[in-house]
Each structure stands twice: as structure tokens, then as C-alpha cells.
Amino acid sequence: AMSQVMNNVPILLGVPVAVLGVLSTVSPPVADFVAKMFKMTRAVTHMVLSSEGKVKSDLKKMKDPALLVPLGLDKLEKREIVFMRHGESAWNEVFNKGKMPAKLFAIPFRLARALFRELMCALSSNSLFLDSPLSPEGLAQAKELAVYLANTSKTGDTPAEQKYLRILRSQDPSVYATSNLRRAIETIGIGLWGTIQQKKVQVAVLSDLQEISPNVDTMTLSEPSKLPPLPDLPAQLSSPSLELTTCFQTKDNLGQKALFESATQRLLRFAAWSFDSEEVKGGSTAVVAAGHSLWFQTFFKAFLGRETEHVAKKKKIVNAGCVGFTLYRGKLPGDAEYTYYVDHASITPVYLGFAK
């Protein structure tokens, strides 16, 4: 009897898959459901097998960036960069919001509500968990950033703050970039919409800015060289008929992050992009990058001096917060590859800054 059951397993599994395959060719909702199931399977596989958790050991293998300092910072290439963290995501709203112990009691109720919402969008390309979008509070945070930047009386209290605010407003030549995850795209789109609209800026979507974590919310819904589904963003920008491809260029979005690649490679590629990309070589001297807390924190751990104690290594940038700094690069004697160094004295909270 057992052998007969086992012989029927391929049929029991194969028939539903075959039916879904046929239906997906004639029904867009079924096609979205099938595609989402594949992406969810890929996300769970990534959670189990990914090397994302090995970042600490990978960082130890990198040379101390402070070895560049004796060469003379004035002799090195430099780039001004502003990191912009995304607003609160739907994932953050479920699992991270609030403080212990109250958070523990709230999570089951939040999770039940989120699972119901996920079920409601089963037959669409949308998802609450995969590539988690901004929550209502996250949308409000992005809009508050936009209001702050639109207020030109906010010029900064120090020369450094003034410099990075000019970069955020594109008053100084700057390039805008974002992670390929929806919450980062939504945050920079809303937060910098005034400048994007007025100056016809195109934001570069970079897969190398994708968050460092095995969690499913860090898996992008975008295909290579495409945007992820962002059905609500045009309305959030008060431009319902807006074609998002006029605001975002995706040639450097390679899609899903690799399963076994070290996350430090994404850090290094972004650092190189900041100096060598076509966009930067067009005359810009600064980069605004929208992304994620762990990615940013790991970047500072990688490129601040090993002996440097700084809040950027220990604390996350808050939701919708912006922090500016100077990134240097040069080649150590005998090295063919560049080494990158963040000047700790240059790190400047511009808007909200680091968590307390």
C-alpha cells in the first residue's frame, strides 16, 4: 500500500502544477500567483542557505582602510555621499515596532493582520512580506522628509550640514541612487520628489544596495533591469498618470542578490560605482543613496578604520534619516585593487541621524 502511495506522489504533485502552468498562460492573476510562489520558494531557500550571516568574518579578511591615511587624504580621490534610510516598512511594523516586553504581546496580533493582508493580495504581484513596502507610518516619514527639504530656510547649522543639504536638494551636482527594494524606492521618490520633478532627475536603481539579511523582506520583487511593482507610488506623488520609468533608470539593477555571494562584494561594488559610474563621471561629485539600516551600518564597519570607535558602527540610521560623509579611495603600495576609507570626522547627521 505504501509503495502504491509513493508511486502516486508524482501525479499528486504534478497535476496541480501542470494545471497552474496552463492557467497562468491565460489568466494574469494566476500567472502572478505562480510567479509569487516561485519567488517565495527562492526567498525561503535564501533564508536557509544564504551566506548573508557571514559578514562579520568577511570583514575581518579586509585590510584596515585607515592604512590609506599615511598616504595623505589630499592625494586620494574622494566622493561626498549621503545615506538615506527608508521609512518604516510593513515588515518593521509587524516585527520591530515598539519596545519589549509590550512588543512581544503585540506581534501575534500584528502578524495575524499581516497574514490576512498577504492572503488578500495572493492573486496580484504585490506582497506584504516579500520586498516589504512602506507602512502608513513609513509613507508619513518620507513625506515629512520631503517637507523638510522643501523648506529652504533649513540650511543647516554647520558648514558640513549645509554641504550635505545642498547635495540632497541637488543644489550641488549630485547623483541619486536607490536599492532595488520597494521601501527604499518609495522613500527617495517621495522624499526627493520636489527635486526629481523640478530638475528632471533620474534615480539609479542599484541591486548592490539591496539589504544585508537572510529575511524574506530583503528579497526583491524586481526582475533584472526592471522596477518592482509600485502600484501606489504615482498616487503618493500626486501624479496618478506618472510613468515611473521616467524617474528611475534600472540598467544597474541585476535583480535578486546572489545566494552564496558575500555581502561585502555589494559594498565594494557600490563604492566603486560611486567613483566610476557613467552618472558620476558626468560631472557630479556627490551621491545620495537610499537604502537600509544593516547595509549602511555594515558599510561603516567595512570602511571606517578598524580601531575607530563611532556611533555609525553601533547604531542604525533612523527611519527616513539622512547622514552624509566623505569616502576616499586609493591604492596601497603593491595593491592592484582600490581600498576605500570613510573619514570618521566627516560623518554628519543631516536629518534625524542615528538612533539614540
N, C-alpha and C positions, 0 to 999 in steps of 0.2 A: 504493500500500500504506500509506504514511504517513497519507494522508487518511482511509483506512478505519479505521486505529487511532485517530486523533483523534476520528472520529465515534462510536467505541465508548466513549470515555472517560466521558461522562455515564452510560452504562449500567453500566460497570465500577465507578464510584463510587456511583451512585445505588442500585443493587440492595442492596449490603451495608447502606447507611444505612437504606433502607426496611425491610429485614429486622430490623435492630436496633430500629428505631422500633416495629414491630409487636410484637416480643418484649418490649420494655420495658413494654408495657401489660399483660402477663400474668405477667411474671417480675420480682420485686423486685431480684434480683441483676443482671439485665441492665439494669434501669432505673438502678441505682446506677452501673453501668459507663458507661452513656451519659452520665449527669449528670457523672460524673468526667471523661470525655473533653472535654466542653464546658468544664468548669472548668479543666482543664489547658491547653486551647487559649487560654482567656482569660488564664491566668497567663503563658503564653509570649508572648502579644501584649503584655501589660503589661510584661514584661521588656524587650521590644524597643522599645516606643513610649512607655513611661511618662515623665512629667516628674519622677519622684522624684529623679533625679540633679541637678536644678537648684536644690536647696535653698539652696546657698551664695549663688547670685546673687539668689535671692528674699530672703534675709536681709539682704542689703546694701540692699535697697529699703525696709526697715522703719526707722522712726525709732528713735533711740537711746533705750531705755527709761529710762536714767538722767536724761533730761530731766524726769522726774517728781519727782526728788529735791528740787529747789529749791522745789517746791510745798509740801513738808512731808509726810513719810510719815505723821505722826499725823493728817493731814487726809484721807488716802486710805482707800478700802475695802481690807480685807486678808483673806486666807484662808490658813490653815495647810494645807499639803499634804505628804503622804508618798508618794514614788515607791517602788514595789516592783517590782524587775525579776524576770521569770520565771526559773525554774530552767533548767538546761541542756536544750536541745531536741534531738530526734533529728537535726535538720539540723546543729546545733552539734557534735554527737557525730561526725558524718561529716567535716565540712569545717573546723571551727575548733579542735578539741581538740588539746592538745599544743603543742610548740614546734618551730620549724624547727631543723635540717633533718629531724628524725625524723618530723614531721607529713607531709611530702611523701611519704615511703615508706609511711606508714600509710593515707593517703587512698584509694588504689586498692582496698585490701582492705576498708576500711570501706564504700566506695561499692558494691562488688560485693555485700556482705551486705545493704546497704540496698535495692538494686535488687531483690534476691530477695524481701525482705520486702514491698516495694511490689507486686511481682507477686502475692504470696500474698493481698493484700487488694484485688485488682483488681475483684472482684465484690461489694465492700462499699462503704459510704460513707466508710470510713476511708482514710487516706493517710499515708505517712511524710514525703513532700516537701511536698505542699500543706498549708498550715496546720499545719506540723510540730508534733507534740505533745511533751510532756516525754519525755526519755530516762529510763532507770532511774536514772541519777545525778541527773537533774533532779527526779524524784519524791523521791529521798532528800533533796535540798537543801530542797524545800518542806516535808518532814516535820521536818527539823532546825529550820527557821524556826518551825514550829508548836510544837515542844518548847521553844524559846527563849521564845516569847511566853507559853506556858503556865506558865513558871517565874516566878511573881510576885515572887520575890526579885530578879529582874533589873529594877531600876527605873531604871537609867541613872546615869552619873557626874556629869552636869551638868544644870542646870535645863532646857536645851533637849532633851537626850536624854530626860529624864523626861517632858517635854511630848509628844514625838512617840511615845514608847512608850504613853502613856495614849491617844493618838489611835488607834494601831494596835490596841490592846485594846478600843477603843470605851468606855473609861472616861470620856473626854470626848466630847461629842456629835460624831459623825463619820459621813461617808457613804463607803461602799465602792464603787469603780468598777473596771472592768477592760476591757482591749482585747477585741475580739471574736475574737481568735486563741486557739486551744485552750491553748497553753502558759501564757498569762497567766491564763486562767480556771482552769486546774488549779492553778496556783501560789497564787492568792489563796484558792481554795476549800479547798485542803489547809492552807495556812499559817495562815489565819484561821478554820479550821473551828470551833474551840472557841467563838469569839465569835459566829460566824454561827449556830451551833446553839443556843447558850445564850440569845442576845438576839433570835433570830428576825430577823436582819439579811438584807435582800435586796441583792445586789450588782448595780449597774447595769452593763450591758454596752454599751460605747460604741464605735462604729465609728471615732470620731475618735481613739482611742488606737491604732489599727492601725499596725503598724511602718512606718517610712520606709525603703523599699528596693525595688528592682525585682525582687528574688529571689522565686522561686515559693513559698518557705516563708512569705512575708509575705501571701499571698493567703488570705483566709478561706474556710472551707467553710460558713459560716453564711449562711442566707437572711435578708432583712430581717425584723426583729422576731422572730428565732428564734435558738436556740443552735446552734452547730456540733455535729456528732456527738461525744459524750463517753461512749462505752460503758463505759469502765473507771473513771470518776471516782467513781460511787457506791460501788464496792467499795473504792477507795482511801480513802474516807471511813468505811469500815466500816459503811456503810448501803446494802446492795445494793438495797433496795427504794425508795431515795430518789427522789423526783420532783424533778429539778433546777430546774424552773420555780418551785419554792417558795423557792429560794435565789437565783435570778438573774432579774432583770427586763430585758426586751430591747426596750422601746419606743424606746430611743435607739440601737439597733443598725440602721443603714441598710444593712447588708450590705457588699458589696465596695466598696473605695475606688475613687474615680473615676480614669479612665485619665489624663486630662490636667490634673487639678486640682493646684495647687501644694500640697505637703505643709504649708506654713506655714498654710494655711487650717484644717487639722485642729488645729494647735497653738492657733490663735486661738479656734476653736470650743470646744475643751476648756477653755481659760482662762475663756471666758465662761460655760460650763456650771458651772464651779466656783463662780461667784457667783450665777448666775441660775436654775439648775435647780430644779424643784419639790422635789427631795430636799434640797438645801442650804437652800432657803427655809423648810423645815420646822423649822428651829431649829439645824441643825448649823453649826459654824464651821470644820470641817476636812474634808478629803477624802483618802482613801487610794486611790491609783490604781495598779493592777497593769498593767505594760506592758513596754516593750522598750528595749534599750540605746541604739540610734541615735535613737529618738524622744525619749527623755529627754535625751540629750546635745544634740540639736538644740533642744529646749525651753530648755535653759540658755543655749545660744548666742543664741537669739532674745530672751530676756527678762532676761539679765544685762546690765549696762552694757557698751557696746561697748569701752570701754577697760579693763574689769575682767579681770584675769588670775585664773583659778580652775580648779582641777582638774576641776570639773564640765563645763567646756568641752572638756577634753582627754582625759579618761579615762571609760570606761564604768562604770556601776554593775555590780558583780559579780553572778553568778547568785544569785537569791533575796535579794540585798542590798536594804536599805531606807534611804532618805535623805529627811530632812524639810527644809522650808524655808518661808519666808513669801512669798506672792505678793501684790503690791499692784496696784491699778488706779485710774486716774483719767483725766481728760480734759485734754489740753494746751490752752492758750489758742487758741481758734479752731477746735478739732477737734470733730467730731461723734462720732467713734469713740473708744472707750477705748484707752488704752495700758497695757500690763502690764509690771510690773517685779519681778524677783526680787532680794531683798536678799541680797547675797553673804555678809554676816555671819551670816545666819540659816541657811545651808546646814549641815546636821548629819547626818553618818553615824550611823544608829541601829542598824543590824545589818549587819555586814560592810563596807558602804560602797563606795568606789570602788576600781577595780583599781590596783595599785601601778605 
